[in-house]
Amino acid sequence: MTIFVDPAIRPGHPHDRIAAGISDFIAIRHDFHRHPELAFKEERTSKRIAELLTEWGFTVTTGIAGTGVVATLRVGNGHRSLGLRADFDALPILETTGLDFASETPGSMHACGHDGHTAILLAAAKDLARTRNFNGTINLFFQPAEEIGAGAQKMLGEGLLERFPVDAIFGLHNWPGVPAGQFGFVEGPAMASVDQIHVTVRGKGGHGAAPHETVDPVVAAAHAITAIQSVVSRNVDPLEMAVVTVGSIHGGHASNVIPDTVELKLTLRSYKPAVRDQLKDRLPALIAGVVEGLGASAEIDYRRGFPSVVNHARETRFARSVAVDLFGEERVEQNFRPRTASEDFAYYLEQVPGSFLFVGTGDGAPLHSPNYRFNDDIIADTAAFWVGLTERFLNGEPQ
C-alpha cells in the first residue's frame, strides 16, 4: 500500500495522525464492501456507522431518511457550523473483481466507492474527536440512497438543515482516471443534471412479409432515434453542454413479426437550467412529431431527475486553498473539468453555500463497472483534507 507523503508536510500534520491508524479504516471499508446494501436498505451499514461515531464521542442521530446518520460535535463557544457529507449505498451490480473482500450479496456491489467515501469521513471524524482543534460545530451527514437520487431530498425534506444548520457544506467523490491522490476543484457547474424520458411507440403489428398492412413501430422508433441527435447539434448553443443518450430500445421477439410497440429509454444531461428546459421542451415534441408522421403514436413519460451540482465560488476556492496548504500545489489538478455524471449533492448546494470536489483514484475500471476497485491508498490523505478543512473553517475561514 502506498501512503502519499509530501516533503512539505509539516510536523503535526493530520495526515501523520490518520496514517498511523489507517489500517483500521481500510478494514472498515472492506467490511462495508463485503456487505453492500442498496438504497434505503442500508441497515447494517447505518448501525455500524452510528456505533463508531458514538464510541468516539459524537452526538449521533439516526433514522433520518430511514437509514441516514448525523453526527454532531461541538467544541468551544464558536458560532460557526460546518457540514461534511458522505454517501453509503451500493449499486445493483454483480461484482467481478475477485477481491478477497468482494461482495457477499449477489447482485449488489459498491461499484461507486461509497464505502470509501464513508471510511474517509469516519477516519476524519475520529481524528477530529480526538484532537478537537476547532471552535464551533461539525455536523457529519451520512446519506443513504444517492445512487437513485432520492437520499438527499429525503433527508432535506425531513428537516436536516433546520435540525442541523450549517454555514457551508462540502462533499467529495473519488474519480478513476485521475492520478491517485490528486484533488480536483470546479467553480460553478461541476456535475450535470439528469432527466429521463421513457417512450412507448405504438403502431400496428403484423407479418414481417406484409409490412404494408402494418404501422411499423420499429421504423418509427428508429427515425425518432436518428432525429433526436439533432437536438444537441442544432438546437443547443454549441458553447453549452448537453448529452442525449438512448440507453434502451426493446420491441418484438421474432425476425418475421412486426410488433405492436417499441419502448425507448433516454437519459438527458446538462449543466445549465436553461439548457435543461430546452431539452425538456424540444425532445418530446420532436419524438412525437416524427413518430406521428409515420403513422404511429408516442406515449411519452418525462421524468425529472436532480439538478446540476453548482459549486459556490468562495467555498470552492477555500477548499482548494486547504488542499494546497496541506499537500502542495502539485497535488491539485490544474484545469480540472466538470463531469457529465450526476450527483444528488446538488440539492444541498441549492440551500447552503458549499462545494463538491473530486479525488483521483488512479488507473482502473470506471465507476459503476462490475470490476471497479476503490483505491485504499487515498483514504488517509483525503481524511486529512477533511480535518484540515474543518479546522480552518471553524477557526475563522473564510471570512
KOLBABA-957163 format. One record per residue (C-alpha): x, y, z; residue number from 0. Coordinates in steps of 0.5 Angstrom, whole numbers. Layout:
// residues N
((X; Y; Z); NUM)
...
This chain:
// residues 399
((0; 0; 0); 0)
((2; 7; -2); 1)
((1; 13; 3); 2)
((2; 19; 0); 3)
((7; 23; 4); 4)
((10; 30; 1); 5)
((16; 33; 4); 6)
((13; 40; 5); 7)
((8; 36; 10); 8)
((9; 40; 17); 9)
((10; 36; 24); 10)
((3; 35; 27); 11)
((0; 35; 20); 12)
((-7; 31; 21); 13)
((-4; 26; 15); 14)
((1; 23; 20); 15)
((-4; 22; 26); 16)
((-9; 19; 21); 17)
((-4; 15; 17); 18)
((-1; 12; 24); 19)
((-8; 8; 25); 20)
((-10; 8; 17); 21)
((-11; 0; 17); 22)
((-17; 0; 22); 23)
((-21; 5; 17); 24)
((-18; 0; 11); 25)
((-21; -6; 15); 26)
((-28; -2; 16); 27)
((-28; 0; 8); 28)
((-27; -7; 7); 29)
((-33; -10; 11); 30)
((-37; -5; 8); 31)
((-35; -7; 1); 32)
((-36; -14; 3); 33)
((-43; -13; 6); 34)
((-46; -8; 1); 35)
((-53; -5; 2); 36)
((-58; -2; -3); 37)
((-61; 5; -3); 38)
((-66; 6; 4); 39)
((-64; -1; 6); 40)
((-57; 0; 9); 41)
((-59; -2; 16); 42)
((-52; -6; 18); 43)
((-48; 0; 15); 44)
((-52; 5; 18); 45)
((-52; 2; 25); 46)
((-44; 1; 25); 47)
((-43; 8; 23); 48)
((-47; 10; 29); 49)
((-44; 5; 33); 50)
((-37; 8; 32); 51)
((-39; 15; 32); 52)
((-42; 14; 39); 53)
((-36; 11; 41); 54)
((-32; 17; 39); 55)
((-36; 22; 43); 56)
((-40; 25; 38); 57)
((-48; 26; 39); 58)
((-51; 21; 34); 59)
((-58; 22; 31); 60)
((-60; 16; 27); 61)
((-67; 15; 23); 62)
((-66; 21; 18); 63)
((-69; 19; 11); 64)
((-69; 12; 14); 65)
((-62; 10; 15); 66)
((-59; 17; 15); 67)
((-54; 18; 21); 68)
((-52; 25; 23); 69)
((-46; 26; 28); 70)
((-45; 33; 32); 71)
((-39; 35; 35); 72)
((-39; 42; 39); 73)
((-32; 45; 41); 74)
((-31; 51; 45); 75)
((-36; 57; 44); 76)
((-35; 59; 37); 77)
((-42; 60; 33); 78)
((-40; 57; 26); 79)
((-42; 51; 24); 80)
((-40; 46; 18); 81)
((-43; 40; 14); 82)
((-39; 35; 11); 83)
((-43; 29; 7); 84)
((-41; 22; 5); 85)
((-46; 17; 2); 86)
((-46; 10; 3); 87)
((-51; 6; -1); 88)
((-49; 1; -6); 89)
((-51; -1; -13); 90)
((-55; -7; -16); 91)
((-49; -10; -20); 92)
((-46; -17; -20); 93)
((-38; -16; -17); 94)
((-33; -19; -22); 95)
((-27; -16; -18); 96)
((-25; -23; -15); 97)
((-22; -19; -9); 98)
((-22; -23; -2); 99)
((-27; -18; 1); 100)
((-31; -18; -5); 101)
((-39; -17; -4); 102)
((-42; -23; -1); 103)
((-49; -20; -3); 104)
((-50; -23; -10); 105)
((-52; -17; -15); 106)
((-50; -12; -10); 107)
((-44; -8; -10); 108)
((-40; -2; -8); 109)
((-38; 0; -15); 110)
((-38; 7; -14); 111)
((-34; 8; -8); 112)
((-39; 10; -3); 113)
((-36; 5; 2); 114)
((-29; 9; 1); 115)
((-33; 16; 2); 116)
((-35; 13; 9); 117)
((-29; 11; 11); 118)
((-25; 17; 9); 119)
((-30; 21; 13); 120)
((-30; 16; 19); 121)
((-23; 17; 19); 122)
((-23; 24; 19); 123)
((-29; 24; 25); 124)
((-24; 20; 30); 125)
((-18; 25; 29); 126)
((-23; 31; 30); 127)
((-26; 28; 36); 128)
((-19; 26; 39); 129)
((-16; 33; 37); 130)
((-22; 38; 38); 131)
((-17; 43; 35); 132)
((-23; 47; 33); 133)
((-28; 52; 35); 134)
((-35; 51; 33); 135)
((-40; 46; 31); 136)
((-38; 40; 26); 137)
((-44; 36; 23); 138)
((-43; 30; 19); 139)
((-48; 27; 15); 140)
((-48; 20; 13); 141)
((-53; 20; 7); 142)
((-57; 14; 4); 143)
((-60; 13; -3); 144)
((-55; 17; -7); 145)
((-55; 12; -13); 146)
((-62; 13; -14); 147)
((-62; 21; -13); 148)
((-67; 20; -7); 149)
((-63; 21; -1); 150)
((-61; 28; 0); 151)
((-68; 30; -2); 152)
((-71; 26; 3); 153)
((-66; 28; 9); 154)
((-67; 35; 7); 155)
((-75; 34; 7); 156)
((-74; 31; 14); 157)
((-71; 38; 16); 158)
((-64; 36; 16); 159)
((-61; 43; 15); 160)
((-67; 46; 20); 161)
((-65; 41; 26); 162)
((-57; 41; 24); 163)
((-56; 48; 21); 164)
((-49; 49; 17); 165)
((-46; 56; 15); 166)
((-43; 51; 9); 167)
((-43; 44; 7); 168)
((-38; 40; 3); 169)
((-38; 33; 0); 170)
((-33; 29; -5); 171)
((-33; 24; -10); 172)
((-27; 19; -12); 173)
((-25; 19; -19); 174)
((-22; 14; -23); 175)
((-17; 16; -29); 176)
((-15; 22; -25); 177)
((-8; 21; -21); 178)
((-9; 18; -15); 179)
((-9; 23; -9); 180)
((-10; 29; -14); 181)
((-15; 34; -12); 182)
((-20; 37; -17); 183)
((-24; 43; -16); 184)
((-29; 46; -20); 185)
((-32; 53; -19); 186)
((-40; 53; -22); 187)
((-43; 47; -25); 188)
((-39; 41; -23); 189)
((-43; 36; -25); 190)
((-49; 35; -29); 191)
((-57; 35; -28); 192)
((-60; 29; -30); 193)
((-67; 27; -33); 194)
((-70; 21; -36); 195)
((-75; 20; -42); 196)
((-79; 13; -43); 197)
((-83; 13; -49); 198)
((-87; 8; -52); 199)
((-88; 8; -59); 200)
((-95; 5; -61); 201)
((-96; 2; -68); 202)
((-100; -4; -71); 203)
((-96; -10; -71); 204)
((-97; -16; -77); 205)
((-93; -21; -81); 206)
((-86; -19; -83); 207)
((-88; -21; -90); 208)
((-93; -16; -91); 209)
((-91; -9; -88); 210)
((-96; -5; -92); 211)
((-101; -8; -87); 212)
((-98; -5; -81); 213)
((-96; 1; -78); 214)
((-88; -1; -76); 215)
((-86; 2; -69); 216)
((-79; 0; -70); 217)
((-78; 4; -76); 218)
((-82; 10; -73); 219)
((-77; 9; -67); 220)
((-71; 8; -71); 221)
((-73; 15; -74); 222)
((-74; 18; -68); 223)
((-67; 16; -65); 224)
((-64; 19; -71); 225)
((-68; 25; -71); 226)
((-66; 27; -63); 227)
((-59; 27; -65); 228)
((-60; 34; -68); 229)
((-63; 37; -61); 230)
((-56; 38; -59); 231)
((-52; 39; -65); 232)
((-58; 44; -68); 233)
((-62; 47; -62); 234)
((-57; 47; -56); 235)
((-52; 53; -56); 236)
((-45; 50; -59); 237)
((-42; 53; -53); 238)
((-46; 50; -48); 239)
((-46; 42; -45); 240)
((-52; 37; -47); 241)
((-52; 30; -47); 242)
((-58; 26; -50); 243)
((-57; 18; -50); 244)
((-62; 13; -52); 245)
((-60; 7; -47); 246)
((-65; 2; -48); 247)
((-69; 0; -54); 248)
((-74; -6; -54); 249)
((-79; -9; -59); 250)
((-81; -15; -62); 251)
((-79; -22; -61); 252)
((-78; -25; -68); 253)
((-75; -23; -74); 254)
((-81; -24; -78); 255)
((-86; -21; -74); 256)
((-87; -13; -73); 257)
((-89; -12; -66); 258)
((-95; -7; -64); 259)
((-90; -3; -59); 260)
((-83; -1; -58); 261)
((-80; 2; -52); 262)
((-74; 7; -51); 263)
((-71; 10; -45); 264)
((-67; 16; -46); 265)
((-62; 20; -41); 266)
((-61; 27; -41); 267)
((-56; 31; -38); 268)
((-54; 39; -38); 269)
((-50; 44; -33); 270)
((-55; 50; -34); 271)
((-62; 50; -32); 272)
((-64; 54; -39); 273)
((-61; 48; -43); 274)
((-64; 43; -39); 275)
((-71; 46; -40); 276)
((-69; 47; -47); 277)
((-68; 39; -48); 278)
((-75; 38; -44); 279)
((-79; 42; -49); 280)
((-75; 40; -55); 281)
((-74; 33; -55); 282)
((-82; 30; -53); 283)
((-84; 35; -59); 284)
((-79; 32; -64); 285)
((-80; 25; -62); 286)
((-88; 26; -62); 287)
((-87; 29; -69); 288)
((-83; 24; -72); 289)
((-87; 18; -70); 290)
((-94; 21; -71); 291)
((-91; 23; -78); 292)
((-90; 16; -80); 293)
((-97; 14; -77); 294)
((-95; 11; -70); 295)
((-96; 15; -64); 296)
((-92; 16; -58); 297)
((-93; 16; -50); 298)
((-88; 20; -47); 299)
((-86; 20; -40); 300)
((-82; 25; -38); 301)
((-78; 24; -31); 302)
((-75; 30; -28); 303)
((-69; 28; -24); 304)
((-64; 32; -20); 305)
((-61; 39; -22); 306)
((-53; 40; -23); 307)
((-48; 41; -18); 308)
((-47; 48; -18); 309)
((-41; 50; -13); 310)
((-40; 56; -10); 311)
((-34; 60; -12); 312)
((-32; 63; -5); 313)
((-32; 56; -2); 314)
((-29; 52; -8); 315)
((-23; 57; -7); 316)
((-23; 56; 0); 317)
((-23; 48; -1); 318)
((-17; 49; -6); 319)
((-13; 53; -1); 320)
((-14; 48; 4); 321)
((-11; 42; -1); 322)
((-5; 47; -3); 323)
((-4; 49; 4); 324)
((-4; 41; 7); 325)
((0; 38; 1); 326)
((2; 43; -4); 327)
((0; 46; -11); 328)
((3; 40; -15); 329)
((-3; 36; -11); 330)
((-8; 40; -14); 331)
((-10; 38; -22); 332)
((-10; 44; -26); 333)
((-16; 46; -30); 334)
((-20; 40; -27); 335)
((-26; 40; -32); 336)
((-33; 39; -30); 337)
((-36; 32; -30); 338)
((-42; 30; -34); 339)
((-45; 25; -29); 340)
((-50; 27; -24); 341)
((-50; 27; -16); 342)
((-56; 29; -11); 343)
((-51; 33; -7); 344)
((-54; 39; -12); 345)
((-60; 39; -7); 346)
((-55; 41; -1); 347)
((-52; 47; -5); 348)
((-59; 50; -7); 349)
((-60; 51; 0); 350)
((-53; 53; 3); 351)
((-46; 55; 0); 352)
((-41; 50; -1); 353)
((-37; 46; -6); 354)
((-37; 38; -8); 355)
((-30; 36; -10); 356)
((-26; 30; -13); 357)
((-20; 26; -11); 358)
((-17; 22; -16); 359)
((-16; 14; -15); 360)
((-11; 13; -21); 361)
((-12; 8; -27); 362)
((-17; 2; -27); 363)
((-24; 1; -28); 364)
((-29; 6; -29); 365)
((-35; 8; -24); 366)
((-41; 3; -24); 367)
((-37; -2; -27); 368)
((-37; -9; -24); 369)
((-29; -9; -24); 370)
((-29; -2; -21); 371)
((-24; -2; -15); 372)
((-23; 3; -10); 373)
((-16; 6; -8); 374)
((-15; 5; -1); 375)
((-9; 9; -1); 376)
((-13; 15; -2); 377)
((-16; 15; 5); 378)
((-11; 18; 10); 379)
((-10; 24; 5); 380)
((-17; 25; 4); 381)
((-19; 24; 11); 382)
((-13; 29; 13); 383)
((-16; 34; 8); 384)
((-23; 34; 11); 385)
((-19; 35; 18); 386)
((-16; 41; 15); 387)
((-22; 44; 12); 388)
((-26; 43; 19); 389)
((-20; 46; 23); 390)
((-19; 52; 18); 391)
((-27; 54; 17); 392)
((-29; 53; 24); 393)
((-23; 57; 27); 394)
((-25; 63; 22); 395)
((-24; 62; 15); 396)
((-27; 64; 10); 397)
((-28; 71; 13); 398)
